[in-house]
Amino acid sequence: MDTLMERARVGRESARARRGLTESKLQELLPGGRAYKVSDGGNGLYVVVSPSGSKSFRYDYRLSGRRETLTIGRHEPAARHAQRSHLAYGMDVTLEEARLLLARARVDVSSGRSPARAKVEQRSEVADAMSFGRWVARYFEFKSDTKSGAERLTQRIKLLVALRTSLSGPTASARQAATLDEALNGRLLLNVVPGGDATELAADGVFLPHDARYEAADEFLTVWRRLLQGERVDFKGDYVEVQGAQNYFPPVSKPHPPLYFGGSSPAAHELAAKQVDAYLTWGEPPAEVAKKIADVRARAARHGRTVRFGVRLHVIVRETSAEAWAAADQLISKLTDEEIAAAQANYARMDSEGQRRMAALHGGRRDRLVVGPNLWAGVGLVRGGAGTALVGNPEEVAARLKEYVTWGRQLCAVGLSAPGRVDPLCRAGVPAAAGQTAGHAARPVADRRCIRHSAHRSSTAKEAEPA
């Protein structure tokens, strides 16, 4: 019955639009249980109405025998429209502007050019001129384009890719890394992940206990690094054995793509000291971060090495401190005690030392979330991994960031994300545009749906966890 009613409703909407859409008709298109489309007469333009109510203009065409779809842009009511000097695919546009862009697309197709490809190239050119944070915000805003190969078109953006030492052998991984680094022209970075969840690893067929995973990773990286330096490797260890292993095509990066790694246990610190280029930590209070950095630095010195350091934090920045703390409170305002307890129970079963330290900051309690000056642990109530945020006005947050740099010495990076933005926190934890802490307030994008969604996905979705 619901399906029949839905079809009837969509049919009525389509009938109203047969003579062409108008701004008033667009306003009357209401969301349903699933997405549906309404044609703008017979010109090839149509609008897709999503279940959330957003409307996007699209155009289907065929080029070289292949069907392609161009998403022209999201609908913006004329009443909210701002004057602009030019139009481009992907903007929020009025109906009139969508028709103008449709005409441009039809010319492209008639000339043998792909407007969808042109859109990706345009976005990539813009991305290369941006800072990383702004690029990632654009990535999520136009994430439907990623299948078209935008990552291959950028020239300067570096990609940080997980190197999961428990799930594959060093020889195959070395060849994969060399190939990807060649494709990226030396812009590959690798995040070493031995694993922090024994249950998840067991599902992948890995049953090594905590410290053994780091011993295995040490052997893996010993072979991996030698291969990428052009050696023919014979190696027999407790976990890794190869005979005559060789990587035939060297990477662009010398001696190999840089290795990043995060972990809080003594075994993890020893691995960092022996094998990686940069050690990363989640945002614990500065004094605790300083202890971890000092330990890794001392261990590295005993191996005759130096290591760079980085810190991973969220930021919640508003024009005033009061507004920032209000935004932080809003993020968790809809969480129930049951959701928090379920998430904390899930994290407690893991053998990740880094996750244990994050949870210990607040103990699952709402009244223990301020764990240092401007340092708030509310994100970690239901989100695994980096669970702290710097909260305050731009000057306060900038001052706290400087403290981390002072404690860390030679700090190579402070990774920032905005936990109020739905896409970066709820979709694989990819960082968002949040680097405007030195003198400009970040755009207010707080959305408590993100934290609520994290509570329901905490058993399966985690970022690479230091252990």
C-alpha positions as CSV (number, residue, x, y, z in Angstrom):
1,M,0.0,0.0,0.0
2,D,2.8,2.4,0.9
3,T,4.6,1.7,-2.4
4,L,1.4,2.3,-4.4
5,M,0.8,5.6,-2.6
6,E,4.4,6.6,-3.1
7,R,4.2,5.9,-6.9
8,A,0.9,7.8,-7.1
9,R,2.4,10.8,-5.4
10,V,5.5,10.8,-7.6
11,G,3.2,10.5,-10.6
12,R,1.3,13.6,-9.6
13,E,4.6,15.5,-9.0
14,S,5.8,14.5,-12.5
15,A,2.5,15.4,-14.1
16,R,2.7,18.9,-12.7
17,A,6.2,19.3,-14.1
18,R,5.4,18.1,-17.7
19,R,5.3,21.6,-19.0
20,G,8.5,22.5,-17.3
21,L,9.6,23.3,-13.7
22,T,9.2,26.6,-12.0
23,E,10.7,27.9,-8.8
24,S,7.3,27.5,-7.1
25,K,6.9,24.0,-8.4
26,L,10.4,23.1,-7.0
27,Q,9.3,24.4,-3.6
28,E,6.3,22.1,-3.7
29,L,8.3,19.0,-4.3
30,L,8.3,17.2,-0.9
31,P,10.7,14.4,0.2
32,G,9.4,10.9,0.3
33,G,10.6,7.5,1.6
34,R,13.1,7.3,-1.2
35,A,14.7,9.6,-3.8
36,Y,12.7,10.4,-6.9
37,K,13.2,12.6,-10.0
38,V,11.0,15.1,-11.8
39,S,11.8,16.2,-15.4
40,D,12.0,19.8,-16.5
41,G,9.8,19.2,-19.6
42,G,11.7,17.6,-22.5
43,N,15.0,19.5,-22.4
44,G,17.0,16.7,-20.6
45,L,17.2,18.5,-17.3
46,Y,15.7,16.9,-14.2
47,V,15.7,17.4,-10.5
48,V,16.3,14.6,-7.9
49,V,14.6,15.0,-4.6
50,S,16.3,13.0,-1.8
51,P,14.6,11.6,1.3
52,S,16.2,14.4,3.3
53,G,14.5,17.0,1.0
54,S,17.6,18.3,-0.8
55,K,17.1,18.8,-4.6
56,S,19.9,18.5,-7.2
57,F,19.8,19.2,-10.9
58,R,21.1,16.5,-13.2
59,Y,21.6,15.7,-16.9
60,D,22.0,12.3,-18.5
61,Y,23.8,12.0,-21.8
62,R,25.8,9.5,-23.9
63,L,29.3,10.0,-25.1
64,S,31.4,7.5,-27.1
65,G,28.7,4.9,-26.5
66,R,28.9,5.4,-22.7
67,R,26.1,6.8,-20.5
68,E,27.2,9.5,-18.1
69,T,25.4,11.7,-15.6
70,L,26.3,15.3,-14.7
71,T,25.2,16.6,-11.4
72,I,24.8,20.3,-12.4
73,G,24.3,21.5,-8.8
74,R,22.0,21.7,-5.8
75,H,18.9,23.8,-6.0
76,E,19.1,27.2,-4.3
77,P,15.8,29.1,-4.1
78,A,15.9,32.4,-5.9
79,A,14.9,34.2,-2.7
80,R,18.2,33.2,-1.1
81,H,20.2,33.7,-4.2
82,A,23.4,35.8,-4.1
83,Q,24.8,37.7,-7.1
84,R,27.8,35.9,-8.7
85,S,30.1,36.8,-11.6
86,H,30.3,33.3,-13.1
87,L,28.6,29.9,-13.1
88,A,30.3,26.5,-12.7
89,Y,29.1,22.9,-12.3
90,G,28.6,22.0,-8.7
91,M,27.4,25.3,-7.4
92,D,24.1,25.8,-5.6
93,V,22.0,27.2,-8.4
94,T,18.6,28.5,-9.2
95,L,16.4,26.8,-11.8
96,E,17.3,29.5,-14.4
97,E,21.0,29.0,-13.7
98,A,20.7,25.2,-14.0
99,R,19.2,25.7,-17.4
100,L,22.1,27.9,-18.4
101,L,24.6,25.2,-17.3
102,L,22.5,22.6,-19.1
103,A,23.0,24.5,-22.3
104,R,26.7,24.6,-21.7
105,A,26.8,20.9,-21.0
106,R,24.8,20.1,-24.2
107,V,27.4,22.1,-26.2
108,D,30.2,20.1,-24.6
109,V,28.6,16.8,-25.5
110,S,27.9,17.9,-29.1
111,S,31.6,18.7,-29.3
112,G,32.7,15.3,-27.9
113,R,33.6,16.6,-24.5
114,S,32.4,15.2,-21.2
115,P,30.9,17.8,-18.9
116,A,31.2,15.4,-16.0
117,R,34.9,15.0,-16.6
118,A,35.3,18.8,-17.0
119,K,33.6,19.2,-13.6
120,V,36.1,16.9,-12.0
121,E,39.1,18.6,-13.7
122,Q,37.8,22.0,-12.5
123,R,37.4,20.8,-8.9
124,S,40.9,19.2,-8.9
125,E,42.5,22.4,-10.2
126,V,40.8,24.4,-7.4
127,A,41.8,21.7,-4.9
128,D,45.5,22.0,-5.8
129,A,45.4,25.7,-5.0
130,M,43.8,25.1,-1.6
131,S,45.1,24.3,1.9
132,F,44.5,20.7,2.9
133,G,41.6,21.4,5.2
134,R,39.7,23.4,2.5
135,W,40.4,20.6,0.0
136,V,38.9,18.0,2.3
137,A,35.8,20.1,2.8
138,R,35.4,20.3,-1.0
139,Y,36.0,16.5,-1.2
140,F,33.0,15.8,1.0
141,E,30.9,18.5,-0.7
142,F,31.5,16.9,-4.1
143,K,32.2,13.4,-3.0
144,S,30.1,12.0,-5.8
145,D,32.9,13.0,-8.1
146,T,35.6,10.8,-6.6
147,K,34.7,7.8,-8.7
148,S,35.5,9.9,-11.8
149,G,39.2,10.0,-10.8
150,A,39.7,13.3,-9.1
151,E,42.5,11.9,-7.0
152,R,44.5,11.2,-10.2
153,L,44.1,14.8,-11.4
154,T,45.6,16.7,-8.4
155,Q,49.3,17.6,-8.5
156,R,50.2,18.6,-5.0
157,I,47.8,16.9,-2.5
158,K,49.4,14.0,-0.6
159,L,47.4,10.9,0.3
160,L,47.9,9.1,3.7
161,V,47.0,5.5,3.2
162,A,46.8,2.7,5.8
163,L,49.6,0.1,5.7
164,R,48.1,-2.8,7.6
165,T,51.0,-5.0,8.6
166,S,48.8,-7.8,10.1
167,L,46.8,-8.4,6.9
168,S,49.4,-8.9,4.1
169,G,53.0,-9.8,3.4
170,P,55.8,-7.2,3.1
171,T,56.7,-8.2,-0.5
172,A,53.2,-7.6,-2.0
173,S,52.7,-4.5,0.1
174,A,56.1,-3.1,-1.0
175,R,55.1,-3.5,-4.7
176,Q,51.7,-1.9,-4.1
177,A,53.3,1.0,-2.3
178,A,55.8,1.5,-5.1
179,T,53.1,1.4,-7.7
180,L,50.8,3.9,-5.9
181,D,53.8,6.2,-5.2
182,E,54.6,6.1,-8.9
183,A,51.0,7.0,-9.8
184,L,51.0,9.8,-7.3
185,N,54.5,11.0,-8.4
186,G,56.0,10.7,-4.9
187,R,53.0,12.0,-3.0
188,L,52.2,8.8,-1.1
189,L,52.3,8.7,2.8
190,L,51.7,5.5,4.7
191,N,50.1,5.1,8.1
192,V,51.3,1.9,9.7
193,V,48.5,0.0,11.4
194,P,49.3,-3.3,13.2
195,G,45.7,-3.2,14.6
196,G,44.0,-2.3,17.8
197,D,40.9,-4.5,18.0
198,A,41.6,-8.2,18.6
199,T,38.0,-9.1,17.7
200,E,38.1,-7.3,14.4
201,L,41.5,-8.9,13.6
202,A,40.1,-12.4,14.4
203,A,37.5,-11.8,11.7
204,D,40.4,-11.2,9.3
205,G,42.1,-14.4,10.4
206,V,44.7,-12.7,12.7
207,F,45.0,-14.1,16.2
208,L,48.3,-12.6,17.4
209,P,48.2,-11.1,20.9
210,H,48.9,-7.4,21.4
211,D,52.7,-7.2,21.7
212,A,53.2,-9.9,19.1
213,R,51.5,-7.8,16.5
214,Y,54.1,-5.1,17.0
215,E,56.9,-7.7,16.9
216,A,55.4,-8.9,13.6
217,A,55.1,-5.4,12.3
218,D,58.8,-4.8,13.2
219,E,59.8,-7.8,11.0
220,F,57.3,-6.7,8.3
221,L,58.8,-3.2,8.1
222,T,62.4,-4.4,8.2
223,V,61.7,-6.5,5.0
224,W,59.5,-3.8,3.5
225,R,62.0,-1.0,3.8
226,R,64.8,-3.1,2.4
227,L,62.8,-4.1,-0.6
228,L,61.9,-0.5,-1.4
229,Q,65.6,0.5,-1.2
230,G,66.3,-2.0,-4.0
231,E,67.7,-4.9,-2.0
232,R,67.1,-8.6,-2.8
233,V,66.0,-9.8,0.6
234,D,66.4,-13.2,2.4
235,F,64.9,-13.0,5.9
236,K,63.7,-15.5,8.5
237,G,62.0,-14.2,11.6
238,D,59.4,-15.4,14.1
239,Y,56.6,-14.0,12.0
240,V,58.0,-13.1,8.6
241,E,60.0,-15.3,6.2
242,V,61.0,-14.5,2.6
243,Q,63.6,-15.9,0.2
244,G,64.9,-13.9,-2.7
245,A,62.2,-11.2,-2.3
246,Q,62.6,-8.3,-4.6
247,N,60.7,-5.2,-5.7
248,Y,61.3,-4.6,-9.4
249,F,60.0,-1.1,-9.8
250,P,61.4,1.5,-7.2
251,P,59.1,4.2,-5.7
252,V,59.5,7.8,-6.5
253,S,60.0,8.7,-2.9
254,K,63.5,7.9,-1.5
255,P,64.3,5.7,0.2
256,H,60.6,4.9,0.5
257,P,57.3,6.6,1.0
258,P,57.3,8.2,4.5
259,L,55.9,6.0,7.3
260,Y,53.5,7.5,9.9
261,F,52.4,5.6,13.0
262,G,50.5,6.1,16.3
263,G,50.6,3.9,19.4
264,S,50.7,4.4,23.1
265,S,52.0,1.1,24.5
266,P,55.7,0.4,25.1
267,A,55.7,-2.1,22.2
268,A,54.3,0.6,20.0
269,H,56.8,3.1,21.1
270,E,59.6,0.7,20.3
271,L,58.3,0.1,16.9
272,A,58.0,3.8,16.3
273,A,61.6,4.3,17.4
274,K,63.0,1.6,15.1
275,Q,61.0,1.9,12.0
276,V,58.8,5.0,11.3
277,D,59.5,8.5,10.2
278,A,56.7,10.3,12.1
279,Y,55.1,9.3,15.4
280,L,51.5,10.4,15.9
281,T,49.4,10.7,19.1
282,W,45.8,11.5,19.9
283,G,45.2,14.7,21.8
284,E,45.8,13.9,25.4
285,P,46.7,16.7,27.8
286,P,49.9,18.4,26.7
287,A,52.0,17.1,29.6
288,E,51.0,13.5,28.8
289,V,51.7,14.0,25.1
290,A,55.1,15.4,26.1
291,K,55.9,12.2,28.1
292,K,55.0,10.0,25.1
293,I,57.1,12.1,22.8
294,A,60.1,12.0,25.2
295,D,59.9,8.3,25.4
296,V,59.8,7.7,21.7
297,R,62.6,10.2,21.1
298,A,64.8,8.5,23.7
299,R,64.2,5.1,22.2
300,A,64.9,6.3,18.7
301,A,68.2,7.9,19.9
302,R,69.3,4.5,21.2
303,H,68.8,3.1,17.7
304,G,70.7,6.0,16.2
305,R,67.5,7.5,14.6
306,T,65.4,10.7,14.9
307,V,61.6,10.7,14.6
308,R,59.2,13.6,13.8
309,F,56.0,14.0,15.8
310,G,52.4,15.0,15.3
311,V,49.2,15.4,17.3
312,R,45.6,14.6,16.2
313,L,42.9,16.8,17.6
314,H,39.4,18.0,16.9
315,V,38.6,21.8,17.2
316,I,35.4,23.6,18.1
317,V,36.0,27.2,17.4
318,R,33.5,30.1,17.5
319,E,33.8,33.9,17.7
320,T,33.5,33.7,21.5
321,S,34.4,31.2,24.1
322,A,30.8,30.9,25.3
323,E,29.6,30.1,21.8
324,A,32.2,27.4,21.4
325,W,31.4,25.7,24.7
326,A,27.7,25.9,23.8
327,A,28.4,24.2,20.5
328,A,30.3,21.5,22.3
329,D,27.4,20.9,24.7
330,Q,25.0,20.8,21.7
331,L,27.0,18.0,20.0
332,I,26.2,15.6,22.8
333,S,22.9,17.0,23.9
334,K,20.8,14.2,22.4
335,L,23.0,11.3,23.5
336,T,21.4,9.0,26.0
337,D,23.2,7.3,28.9
338,E,22.5,4.0,27.3
339,E,24.2,5.0,24.1
340,I,27.3,6.2,26.0
341,A,27.5,3.0,28.1
342,A,27.2,0.8,25.0
343,A,30.0,2.7,23.2
344,Q,32.3,2.6,26.2
345,A,31.7,-1.1,26.7
346,N,32.7,-1.7,23.1
347,Y,35.9,0.3,23.5
348,A,36.7,-1.5,26.8
349,R,36.9,-4.9,25.0
350,M,39.7,-3.7,22.7
351,D,43.3,-4.2,23.6
352,S,44.3,-0.8,22.3
353,E,46.3,1.2,24.9
354,G,45.6,4.4,23.0
355,Q,41.8,3.8,23.2
356,R,42.1,2.9,26.9
357,R,43.9,6.2,27.6
358,M,41.2,8.1,25.7
359,A,38.4,6.5,27.7
360,A,40.2,7.0,31.0
361,L,40.1,10.8,30.4
362,H,36.4,10.9,31.1
363,G,35.4,7.5,32.3
364,G,32.2,7.7,30.4
365,R,30.9,10.5,32.6
366,R,29.4,13.7,31.4
367,D,30.8,15.6,34.4
368,R,34.4,14.8,33.6
369,L,34.7,16.0,30.1
370,V,36.9,19.1,30.6
371,V,40.4,17.4,30.9
372,G,42.6,20.4,30.5
373,P,42.5,24.1,29.6
374,N,40.2,24.3,26.6
375,L,40.5,20.5,26.2
376,W,37.2,18.7,26.0
377,A,36.7,14.9,25.9
378,G,33.1,14.8,24.9
379,V,33.7,13.5,21.4
380,G,35.2,10.3,22.9
381,L,31.9,9.4,24.7
382,V,30.7,7.6,21.6
383,R,33.5,8.0,19.1
384,G,36.5,5.7,18.9
385,G,39.9,7.0,18.2
386,A,40.7,10.7,18.6
387,G,38.2,11.7,21.3
388,T,39.3,15.2,22.4
389,A,38.7,18.6,21.0
390,L,40.1,22.1,21.7
391,V,37.2,24.4,22.5
392,G,37.2,28.1,22.5
393,N,37.6,31.3,20.6
394,P,40.3,31.5,17.9
395,E,42.9,33.1,20.2
396,E,42.4,30.5,22.9
397,V,42.6,27.5,20.6
398,A,45.7,29.0,18.8
399,A,47.4,29.4,22.2
400,R,46.6,25.8,23.2
401,L,48.0,24.5,19.8
402,K,51.2,26.4,20.5
403,E,51.5,24.6,23.8
404,Y,51.5,21.3,22.1
405,V,54.2,22.5,19.8
406,T,56.2,23.7,22.7
407,W,55.8,20.4,24.6
408,G,56.6,18.3,21.6
409,R,59.5,20.2,20.1
410,Q,60.1,19.6,16.4
411,L,56.4,18.9,16.1
412,C,55.8,18.1,12.4
413,A,52.0,18.4,12.3
414,V,48.9,19.1,14.3
415,G,46.0,17.3,12.6
416,L,42.7,19.1,13.0
417,S,39.1,18.2,12.3
418,A,35.8,19.8,13.1
419,P,33.6,17.2,14.9
420,G,30.5,19.3,14.3
421,R,30.6,18.6,10.6
422,V,28.6,15.6,9.8
423,D,30.5,14.1,6.8
424,P,34.1,14.1,8.2
425,L,33.2,12.6,11.6
426,C,30.5,10.2,10.5
427,R,32.1,9.0,7.3
428,A,35.4,7.3,8.0
429,G,36.7,10.1,10.3
430,V,38.3,12.0,7.5
431,P,39.4,15.5,8.7
432,A,37.4,18.5,7.7
433,A,38.1,22.2,7.2
434,A,39.1,23.3,10.6
435,G,42.5,25.0,10.2
436,Q,41.2,28.5,10.7
437,T,42.3,28.7,14.4
438,A,45.1,31.2,14.1
439,G,42.9,34.3,13.8
440,H,39.6,33.5,12.1
441,A,36.7,31.6,13.6
442,A,35.8,28.3,11.8
443,R,32.4,28.2,10.2
444,P,29.8,27.1,12.7
445,V,28.8,23.7,11.5
446,A,27.9,21.9,14.7
447,D,25.4,19.1,14.2
448,R,24.5,16.8,17.0
449,R,23.2,14.2,14.5
450,C,26.9,13.3,13.9
451,I,27.6,12.3,17.4
452,R,24.3,10.4,17.7
453,H,25.2,8.5,14.5
454,S,28.6,7.7,15.9
455,A,26.9,6.0,18.9
456,H,25.1,3.6,16.6
457,R,28.2,2.8,14.5
458,S,30.8,2.6,17.2
459,S,31.0,-1.2,17.0
460,T,32.2,-1.2,13.4
461,A,33.6,2.2,12.3
462,K,36.9,3.2,13.8
463,E,39.9,5.2,12.5
464,A,43.3,3.6,12.6
465,E,43.9,3.2,16.3
466,P,47.1,3.8,18.1
467,A,47.8,1.0,20.6
